[in-house]
Amino acid sequence: MSKKTALLTLLFLLLNFSFEAFAQQDTVQPSVTKSKKAASYKISKAADDLKESLDANNEVQIAKNYEKLADGFIEKGDNVKAEQYLNKALFTYRKLNRNTDIIRVTRNLAKVQESQRKVNAAIKNYEAAGAAAEDQKVIQLNKNDANRLRNMDNPEAQSSFVQSNIQLLEKGDKKEEVADAYVQQAEVSLQQKNKEVAIQSYEKAISYVKDKPEEVAKLKNEIAKVYASDNQFDKALAINEKLLTDAQKQDDFDTQIKQLQALATIYFKKNEPQKAILSLRQAYQLALQQGKTAEVKTSLLQLLHYYKANGKDKESIELYDDFFQNFDKLIRNDSSLIDEKTFQVTEEKIRQLEKEKALKDELIAKKNTFNYVLLGSLLLLLLLVGLIVKALYSIKTKNKEIALQSLRREMNPHFIFNSLNSVNQFISQNKELEANKYLTSYSHLMRNMMENSNKDFISLSNEIEQLKKYLDLEHLRFQDKFDYQIVADDALDTETTLVPNMLIQPHLENAIWHGLRYRETKGLLLLKFELNRGKVSVIVDDNGIGLTESAALKTRNQKVHQSRGVTNTKERINLLNDLYKTNIDFSITEKNSGATGTLVMLTFPLLDKL
């Protein structure tokens, strides 16, 4: 190997190594005509916004800024980073359960993966986007794209799926997606060797993005490549020269460089190497002046390949010398390298903020878990306390009911004793008929009382029937001592009105045994049921000897019994009020102003149900 050849080989290896280290991307296709400056600004702005949203822990804005970063990298042609940030956006949107955003980002992720030839991953995400959608149009679009990728080796099937998408998209207002679909159709036509249809599809795509010069230039470049592949060099050159002229008028140096490179490629195919070398040298010099490291690499490598293939070592050495003389200046002028380094610093800051956010989220999650456990424990404790309170209340209520039954039954022994004593008296006086009659009435009364023994309230008609039977018994024994009357207000429905069970009978008994039976003449016992302002009043009115004289005549045992009878009534009233909230009032007064006797009054609300 000659010294010059070895030097050229070393230069070739050095170029590959050096530009891999400094260039923003390892290759830049001529079709990528987006403004890198605008893309870099978009990335920088999105990165700054992302830092703010991470610092503020605003999940929605974090996801949106990840998506903006991805869009910036897509414009820049860096699909690897675009995929990285789309995945982060998708993760956050899923966490927030934002279905519309999930569908959009999943579809964009599939497109980015498709551009990197990650076919299986792209198919999976197209299917996921379709599955998450409810709109039939969106479902069909994603289904068509997934099927298109499954049929990579079947251009006819691919074409049918693309045509289906074109029909769906043309009905909407998404011009960029329609243009992309026509580009896909052009690519499928090229697989089928149908270059004329491919050109038509590219031209159709141009009609949808005609307000975007960069997209138009990209598509025209593709048309030029088709013409060149079909040896229609004049048509291809005309397109590229027109694009070059337009770029020169607009001082669009990126497009100028790319069009010069494209022209060189066509001239090489046309077998006009001198024109190709001239275009490449112009592209190389312009890239050096503008500090476009990646474009310098592209042009320089093509020139070196040509010189090496044609044994032009002298030109190679001259190019080598020129490159290294301008190398430092090129690196200093390449703003893309500065932007890349700046973004690396920013990206490191973003990673740090992401770690801090993850730590915050973990702490919040632990705190929430602790709070939930604490809240659950408190609720469980409250439930337990509630159950205990309910149980105690139930026990207390049951105890009151038992006490009420006990108090009711407490009145029975004295009444039974008096009744049996009366029967005994009739028998001792040989009054067999009266004793028999008395026992019959007594048995009916006891049966009635036993039937109602477990009830706190009974109907007024039942109570009147029970009291009448009792008064009949007492009148049979003391018929020469008193008469009685029972009067019920016509306004009271005796069948539906409820009254306390066995609360009136003890006071009738007291009126007879401690008042009326001591009269020298026949007395009167009046029992009245009245309705006054929504309340039932029960009045026991007797014209016996009265409380004062009765107390003077009583034995010690009688005093205890009567006192216990009043106490029993009050206790029962308190229990009824407590259990049923009935607000029963009770009073005993002695008549005055010349009249003798006692007046007992019970008052309670009109009840038809408990």
Secondary structure, DSSP 8 states (H G I E B T S, - for coil): --HHHHHHHHHHHHHHHHHHHH-SSS---TT--S-HHHHHHHHHHHHHHHHHHHHHT-HHHHHHHHHHHHHHHHHHT-HHHHHHHHHHHHHHHHHHT-HHHHHHHHHHHHHHHHHTT-HHHHHHHHHHHHHH--SHHHHHHHHHHHHHHHTTT-HHHHHHHHHHHHHHHHTTT-HHHHHHHHHHHHHHHHHTT-HHHHHHHHHHHHHHSTT-HHHHHHHHHHHHHHHHHTT-HHHHHHHHHHHHHHHHHTT-HHHHHHHHHHHHHHHHHTT-HHHHHHHHHHHHHHHHHHT-HHHHHHHHHHHHHHHHHTT-HHHHHHHHHHHHHHHHHHHHH-HHHHHHHHHHHHHHHHHHHHHHHHHHHHHHHHHHHHHHHHHHHHHHHHHHHHHHHHHHHHHHHHHHHHHHHHHHHHHHHHHHHHHHHHHHHHHHTT-HHHHHHHHHHHHHHHHHHHHTTT-SEEEHHHHHHHHHHHHHHHHHHSTTTEEEEEEE-TTS-TTT-EEETTSSHHHHHHHHHHTGGG-SS-EEEEEEEEEETTEEEEEEEE-SSHHHHHHHH--HHHHHHHHHHHHHHHHHHHHHHHHH----EEEEEE--TT--SEEEEEEEE-BS--
